Amino acid sequence: MKFGIFYELQLPRPWSDGDELRLYQNALTQLETADRCNYDYAWVVEHHFLEEYSHSPAPESFLAAASQRHQADQARFTASSSSPPTTPRVSPSVSRCSIFSPTAVASSAWAESASITELTPFGRDMETKREVFEEAVQAIFPMFTKVGTEHHGKYFDMPLRNVVPKPVQKPHPPLWMACSQLPTIERAGQNGFGALGFQFVSADAAHAWVHAYYNAITKRLKKLADYEINPNMALVSFFMCAKTDEEARARADGATFFQFALRYYGQGQNRARPAPGTVNMWDEYNKWKRENPEAQEAALRGGLIGSPETIRKKLRRFRSSHIDQVILLNQAGKNTHEHICESLELFSREVMPEFKHDPEHDEWKKGVMSGTIQLEEIDTQAFTDRYGKLAVSVAPKKVAAAG
């Protein structure tokens, strides 16, 4: 099992001068800590206009800075997440990251975007975003390897050009699909991408979706273009490791802000959106916590939040489901920089060694990919609950009509 850390670069209100600078500088220091502690990957998203939830519109810039703090003899751990429907500039961006740090694995995770808040300003919509995504793959992936490429399609029209620089990794960095919607996990397998999923509401759900993913990639593979497949399934989970369960939960009190804000941007009624600056999401979140204490506690119990022994027990269940990579969401809500670094260090010392080398999983995966192990076809219809008890909604505020 491999381990990564995950960054939306969240910044809840209220905001003061220097907050974004401090957010970025602290995150870079946290990546240094993770590198020193032998974590395998760091995932940084690309999002636009999502106030408080994500202040990360250009992950390649952040990763370029991180690469200069990366130690060549430590674990390789850089990655990026981009949204081709909004910004079809992935090839040179990923290439630059791999050049800045040739010893690091600069993976590229692609996403369609799940919110009209992001899509609309770029002239995209929810109805056609999948078509745009698939055409973007066809247009951009040849740029990784070919000297000259062109594309003339429905959504993109690119004349013959040589996109430079090329990535250091050959033929290209490992490719992933960000699966903010659970059915996308199976689609990622069918297209030959690694699946970057989010915390499941139960161990049974993890088991079912792992089966769906690997059955899709081994039995129903349908690549969108000419690229190397990346058979891997990663799971993002709330995370805070402390000496006791009580201390960990107290330190991770804002962890569920991640899911609360995700729901807000992705599930607004009739796709309506309030104007920028008209909703203080952190206040709304704390109001929800006060009104739903049991749901808050249940959500925290579901993540990798607790003492080293508690987290070890939970990870053993993930291992039995054959998750390839666990990605730890530490920077969420108002979790403090000091607690994030302490958590990463304690986990690496007391938890990680048990799971880093898993020959049984390696043999299982080898058997599945070769066809010698046939996985059960599990109906995932019963496992489509993504939010669980965090199914909340923040209604847009009404704007008074001018008169």
C-alpha positions as CSV (number, residue, x, y, z in Angstrom):
1,M,0.0,0.0,0.0
2,K,1.2,3.5,-0.9
3,F,0.4,6.7,1.0
4,G,-0.2,10.2,-0.3
5,I,-1.3,13.5,1.1
6,F,-4.0,15.6,-0.5
7,Y,-4.4,19.4,-0.9
8,E,-7.4,21.5,-1.9
9,L,-5.6,24.4,-0.2
10,Q,-8.7,25.3,1.8
11,L,-9.0,28.8,3.4
12,P,-12.2,29.3,5.4
13,R,-13.4,32.8,6.2
14,P,-12.8,35.3,7.8
15,W,-9.8,36.3,5.6
16,S,-7.0,38.7,6.6
17,D,-4.0,40.1,4.7
18,G,-1.3,37.5,4.4
19,D,-3.6,34.4,4.9
20,E,-3.1,33.0,1.4
21,L,0.6,33.5,1.6
22,R,0.7,31.7,4.9
23,L,-1.5,28.9,3.6
24,Y,0.9,28.2,0.7
25,Q,4.0,28.5,2.7
26,N,2.7,26.1,5.4
27,A,1.6,23.6,2.8
28,L,5.1,23.6,1.2
29,T,6.6,23.0,4.7
30,Q,4.1,20.1,5.2
31,L,5.2,18.6,1.9
32,E,8.8,18.8,3.1
33,T,7.7,16.9,6.2
34,A,5.9,14.3,4.1
35,D,8.9,13.9,1.9
36,R,11.3,13.4,4.8
37,C,8.9,10.9,6.3
38,N,8.8,8.8,3.1
39,Y,5.2,9.4,1.9
40,D,4.8,8.4,-1.7
41,Y,2.7,11.1,-3.3
42,A,1.3,14.6,-2.8
43,W,-1.9,15.4,-4.6
44,V,-2.7,19.0,-5.4
45,V,-6.0,19.9,-7.1
46,E,-6.9,22.5,-9.8
47,H,-10.1,24.4,-8.9
48,H,-11.4,27.8,-9.9
49,F,-13.7,30.2,-8.1
50,L,-14.5,27.8,-5.2
51,E,-14.1,30.3,-2.3
52,E,-13.0,28.8,1.0
53,Y,-13.1,25.2,-0.4
54,S,-10.1,25.5,-2.7
55,H,-7.6,28.3,-3.4
56,S,-5.6,26.2,-5.9
57,P,-6.1,27.3,-9.5
58,A,-2.6,26.4,-10.8
59,P,-1.3,23.2,-9.2
60,E,1.8,23.1,-11.4
61,S,3.1,26.4,-9.9
62,F,2.7,25.0,-6.4
63,L,4.4,21.7,-7.4
64,A,7.2,23.5,-9.1
65,A,8.0,25.2,-5.8
66,A,7.6,21.9,-3.9
67,S,10.0,20.2,-6.3
68,Q,12.8,22.5,-5.2
69,R,12.3,21.2,-1.6
70,H,12.2,17.6,-2.7
71,Q,15.1,15.4,-1.6
72,A,16.2,13.1,-4.5
73,D,17.0,10.2,-2.2
74,Q,13.6,10.3,-0.5
75,A,10.2,9.0,-1.7
76,R,9.0,10.3,-5.1
77,F,5.7,12.1,-4.5
78,T,4.6,14.8,-6.8
79,A,1.3,14.7,-8.7
80,S,-1.2,17.1,-10.2
81,S,-4.9,17.2,-10.8
82,S,-6.3,19.2,-13.7
83,S,-9.6,20.0,-15.4
84,P,-9.3,19.7,-19.2
85,P,-12.9,20.9,-19.9
86,T,-11.9,24.3,-18.4
87,T,-8.1,24.4,-19.0
88,P,-6.7,22.3,-21.8
89,R,-3.1,23.1,-21.0
90,V,-2.2,19.9,-19.2
91,S,0.6,18.5,-21.4
92,P,3.2,21.4,-21.0
93,S,2.2,21.9,-17.3
94,V,2.9,18.3,-16.4
95,S,6.0,18.3,-18.4
96,R,7.4,21.3,-16.6
97,C,6.8,19.6,-13.2
98,S,8.6,16.5,-14.3
99,I,11.6,18.6,-15.5
100,F,11.8,20.6,-12.3
101,S,12.0,17.3,-10.4
102,P,13.1,14.4,-12.6
103,T,13.3,12.0,-9.7
104,A,9.6,12.6,-8.7
105,V,6.6,10.8,-10.2
106,A,4.6,13.7,-11.7
107,S,1.3,11.9,-12.2
108,S,-1.5,13.7,-14.0
109,A,-5.1,13.3,-12.7
110,W,-7.8,14.5,-14.9
111,A,-11.2,15.7,-13.9
112,E,-14.4,16.9,-15.6
113,S,-15.3,19.4,-12.8
114,A,-18.5,18.8,-10.9
115,S,-19.8,22.3,-10.5
116,I,-21.2,25.0,-12.8
117,T,-19.4,27.5,-10.6
118,E,-16.2,26.4,-12.5
119,L,-17.7,25.3,-15.8
120,T,-19.8,28.3,-16.8
121,P,-17.1,31.0,-16.9
122,F,-15.1,28.8,-19.4
123,G,-18.1,28.3,-21.7
124,R,-18.8,24.7,-20.5
125,D,-21.8,23.1,-19.1
126,M,-22.9,20.0,-17.1
127,E,-24.6,18.4,-20.1
128,T,-21.6,18.3,-22.4
129,K,-18.7,18.1,-19.9
130,R,-18.1,14.4,-20.5
131,E,-17.9,14.9,-24.3
132,V,-15.5,17.8,-23.7
133,F,-13.4,15.7,-21.3
134,E,-13.1,12.8,-23.8
135,E,-12.2,15.0,-26.7
136,A,-9.6,16.8,-24.5
137,V,-8.0,13.4,-23.8
138,Q,-7.8,12.7,-27.6
139,A,-6.4,16.2,-28.3
140,I,-3.9,16.5,-25.5
141,F,-2.4,13.0,-24.9
142,P,-0.5,12.8,-28.2
143,M,1.3,16.0,-27.2
144,F,3.2,14.0,-24.5
145,T,5.0,11.9,-27.1
146,K,4.7,13.2,-30.6
147,V,6.8,15.9,-32.2
148,G,3.9,17.5,-34.0
149,T,0.2,17.1,-33.3
150,E,-3.0,18.7,-34.4
151,H,-6.7,18.3,-33.5
152,H,-9.8,19.5,-35.2
153,G,-12.9,18.5,-33.3
154,K,-16.2,19.7,-31.9
155,Y,-14.8,21.5,-28.9
156,F,-11.1,22.0,-29.6
157,D,-9.4,23.2,-32.8
158,M,-5.6,23.1,-32.7
159,P,-3.3,23.5,-35.7
160,L,-0.2,21.4,-36.2
161,R,2.3,22.4,-33.5
162,N,5.0,20.7,-31.4
163,V,4.2,21.2,-27.7
164,V,7.3,21.6,-25.6
165,P,8.8,20.7,-23.2
166,K,8.1,16.9,-23.2
167,P,7.8,15.0,-19.9
168,V,10.9,13.4,-18.5
169,Q,8.9,10.2,-17.8
170,K,8.4,8.0,-20.8
171,P,6.1,7.6,-22.5
172,H,4.2,9.9,-20.2
173,P,3.4,10.3,-16.5
174,P,0.9,7.9,-14.9
175,L,-2.6,9.0,-15.7
176,W,-5.5,9.2,-13.2
177,M,-9.1,10.2,-13.3
178,A,-10.5,12.2,-10.3
179,C,-13.7,10.4,-9.4
180,S,-15.9,12.9,-7.4
181,Q,-18.9,10.9,-8.5
182,L,-18.8,7.2,-7.5
183,P,-19.9,5.8,-10.9
184,T,-16.8,7.5,-12.4
185,I,-14.7,4.9,-10.6
186,E,-15.9,2.2,-13.0
187,R,-15.5,4.5,-15.9
188,A,-11.9,5.3,-15.0
189,G,-11.2,1.6,-15.1
190,Q,-12.9,1.2,-18.5
191,N,-10.8,4.0,-19.9
192,G,-7.5,2.7,-18.3
193,F,-7.0,5.5,-15.8
194,G,-6.0,5.2,-12.2
195,A,-9.1,6.0,-10.1
196,L,-8.7,8.8,-7.6
197,G,-11.7,8.3,-5.3
198,F,-13.0,9.8,-2.1
199,Q,-13.8,8.2,1.3
200,F,-16.4,5.5,1.1
201,V,-19.2,5.3,3.7
202,S,-18.5,1.6,4.5
203,A,-16.0,-1.2,4.0
204,D,-18.6,-3.0,1.8
205,A,-18.8,0.0,-0.5
206,A,-15.0,0.0,-0.9
207,H,-15.0,-3.7,-1.6
208,A,-17.7,-3.3,-4.3
209,W,-16.1,-0.4,-6.1
210,V,-12.7,-2.0,-6.1
211,H,-14.2,-5.0,-7.8
212,A,-16.1,-2.7,-10.3
213,Y,-12.9,-0.9,-11.1
214,Y,-10.7,-3.9,-11.7
215,N,-13.4,-5.8,-13.6
216,A,-13.8,-2.7,-15.9
217,I,-10.0,-2.3,-16.6
218,T,-9.5,-6.1,-17.2
219,K,-12.7,-7.0,-19.0
220,R,-14.2,-3.9,-20.5
221,L,-11.2,-1.7,-21.4
222,K,-11.9,1.0,-23.9
223,K,-9.1,3.6,-24.1
224,L,-9.9,7.1,-25.3
225,A,-6.5,7.5,-27.0
226,D,-3.1,5.9,-27.3
227,Y,-1.6,5.9,-23.8
228,E,-0.3,3.5,-21.1
229,I,-3.0,2.2,-18.8
230,N,-2.5,2.9,-15.0
231,P,-4.2,0.1,-13.0
232,N,-4.4,1.7,-9.6
233,M,-7.2,2.7,-7.2
234,A,-6.6,5.4,-4.6
235,L,-8.8,6.5,-1.8
236,V,-8.9,9.9,-0.2
237,S,-9.8,9.9,3.5
238,F,-10.1,12.4,6.4
239,F,-7.0,12.1,8.5
240,M,-5.5,13.1,11.8
241,C,-3.2,11.0,13.9
242,A,-2.6,11.9,17.6
243,K,-1.6,10.0,20.7
244,T,-5.3,9.4,21.7
245,D,-8.5,9.1,19.8
246,E,-10.0,12.1,21.7
247,E,-7.0,14.3,20.9
248,A,-7.1,13.4,17.2
249,R,-10.9,14.1,16.9
250,A,-10.4,17.5,18.6
251,R,-7.6,18.4,16.3
252,A,-9.6,17.3,13.2
253,D,-12.8,19.1,14.2
254,G,-12.8,20.9,10.9
255,A,-12.1,17.9,8.7
256,T,-15.7,17.5,7.6
257,F,-15.6,21.1,6.2
258,F,-14.1,19.4,3.1
259,Q,-17.2,17.4,2.4
260,F,-19.6,20.1,3.5
261,A,-18.1,22.5,1.0
262,L,-17.9,19.9,-1.7
263,R,-21.6,19.3,-1.3
264,Y,-22.3,23.0,-1.4
265,Y,-20.6,23.5,-4.7
266,G,-21.7,20.3,-6.3
267,Q,-25.3,19.9,-5.2
268,G,-27.0,23.4,-5.1
269,Q,-30.8,23.3,-5.7
270,N,-31.6,24.0,-9.4
271,R,-27.8,24.6,-9.9
272,A,-28.4,28.1,-8.4
273,R,-25.3,29.8,-7.0
274,P,-25.0,32.8,-4.6
275,A,-22.9,35.7,-5.7
276,P,-19.2,35.7,-4.6
277,G,-18.8,36.8,-1.0
278,T,-22.5,36.5,0.0
279,V,-22.1,33.2,1.9
280,N,-19.7,32.6,4.8
281,M,-19.3,28.9,4.4
282,W,-17.4,28.4,7.6
283,D,-20.2,30.0,9.6
284,E,-22.7,27.8,7.7
285,Y,-20.6,24.7,8.4
286,N,-20.4,25.4,12.1
287,K,-24.2,26.0,12.2
288,W,-24.6,22.6,10.6
289,K,-22.3,21.0,13.2
290,R,-24.3,22.5,16.1
291,E,-27.5,21.2,14.7
292,N,-26.2,17.8,13.7
293,P,-23.7,16.7,16.4
294,E,-24.3,13.0,15.8
295,A,-23.7,13.2,12.1
296,Q,-20.5,15.2,12.7
297,E,-19.2,12.5,15.1
298,A,-20.2,9.7,12.7
299,A,-18.3,11.4,9.9
300,L,-15.2,11.8,12.0
301,R,-15.3,8.1,13.1
302,G,-15.5,7.1,9.4
303,G,-12.1,8.7,8.5
304,L,-8.6,7.8,9.5
305,I,-8.8,9.9,12.6
306,G,-7.5,8.6,15.9
307,S,-4.5,7.1,17.7
308,P,-2.0,5.0,15.8
309,E,-3.6,1.8,17.0
310,T,-7.1,3.0,15.9
311,I,-5.8,4.0,12.5
312,R,-4.0,0.7,12.0
313,K,-7.2,-1.2,12.6
314,K,-9.0,0.9,10.0
315,L,-6.2,0.5,7.4
316,R,-6.4,-3.2,7.8
317,R,-9.9,-3.1,6.4
318,F,-8.7,-1.0,3.5
319,R,-6.0,-3.5,2.8
320,S,-8.5,-6.3,2.8
321,S,-10.5,-4.4,0.1
322,H,-7.3,-4.1,-2.0
323,I,-7.0,-0.3,-2.2
324,D,-3.7,0.5,-3.9
325,Q,-3.1,3.9,-2.3
326,V,-4.5,5.7,0.7
327,I,-4.4,9.5,0.4
328,L,-4.6,11.4,3.6
329,L,-6.6,14.6,3.8
330,N,-5.0,16.6,6.6
331,Q,-5.3,20.2,5.4
332,A,-9.0,20.7,5.8
333,G,-11.1,23.4,7.5
334,K,-9.0,25.1,10.1
335,N,-6.7,22.2,11.1
336,T,-3.5,23.9,12.3
337,H,-0.2,23.7,10.6
338,E,1.5,22.3,13.8
339,H,-1.1,19.5,14.2
340,I,-0.8,18.6,10.5
341,C,3.0,18.2,10.7
342,E,2.8,16.3,14.0
343,S,0.2,14.0,12.5
344,L,2.2,13.2,9.5
345,E,5.3,12.4,11.6
346,L,3.5,10.2,14.1
347,F,1.7,8.2,11.4
348,S,5.0,7.6,9.5
349,R,6.7,6.3,12.6
350,E,4.0,4.2,14.2
351,V,1.5,3.2,11.4
352,M,3.1,3.3,7.9
353,P,5.7,0.6,8.4
354,E,3.1,-2.2,8.8
355,F,1.5,-1.4,5.4
356,K,4.2,-0.1,3.1
357,H,5.3,-3.5,1.8
358,D,2.4,-5.9,1.1
359,P,3.4,-8.9,-1.0
360,E,-0.1,-10.5,-0.6
361,H,-1.7,-7.4,-2.3
362,D,1.0,-7.4,-5.0
363,E,0.3,-11.1,-5.8
364,W,-3.5,-10.4,-5.8
365,K,-3.1,-7.5,-8.2
366,K,-0.8,-9.5,-10.5
367,G,-3.3,-12.3,-10.6
368,V,-6.2,-9.9,-11.3
369,M,-4.4,-8.1,-14.1
370,S,-3.2,-11.4,-15.7
371,G,-6.7,-13.0,-15.5
372,T,-5.7,-15.9,-13.2
373,I,-7.9,-14.3,-10.5
374,Q,-11.5,-13.7,-11.6
375,L,-13.3,-11.1,-9.5
376,E,-17.0,-11.3,-8.7
377,E,-19.2,-8.9,-10.5
378,I,-20.8,-6.9,-7.7
379,D,-23.9,-4.7,-8.3
380,T,-22.8,-1.3,-7.1
381,Q,-26.3,0.1,-7.0
382,A,-26.5,-0.4,-3.2
383,F,-23.2,1.6,-2.8
384,T,-23.9,4.9,-4.4
385,D,-24.2,6.9,-1.2
386,R,-21.3,9.3,-1.4
387,Y,-22.1,11.8,1.3
388,G,-23.7,9.6,4.0
389,K,-24.8,11.6,6.9
390,L,-23.1,14.7,5.6
391,A,-25.8,15.2,3.0
392,V,-26.3,18.9,3.6
393,S,-27.3,21.8,1.5
394,V,-26.6,25.6,1.7
395,A,-29.3,27.5,-0.1
396,P,-28.3,30.6,-2.1
397,K,-29.2,33.9,-0.5
398,K,-31.9,35.8,-2.3
399,V,-30.9,39.1,-3.9
400,A,-33.4,41.9,-3.5
401,A,-34.8,43.2,-6.8
402,A,-33.8,46.6,-7.9
403,G,-36.6,49.1,-7.8
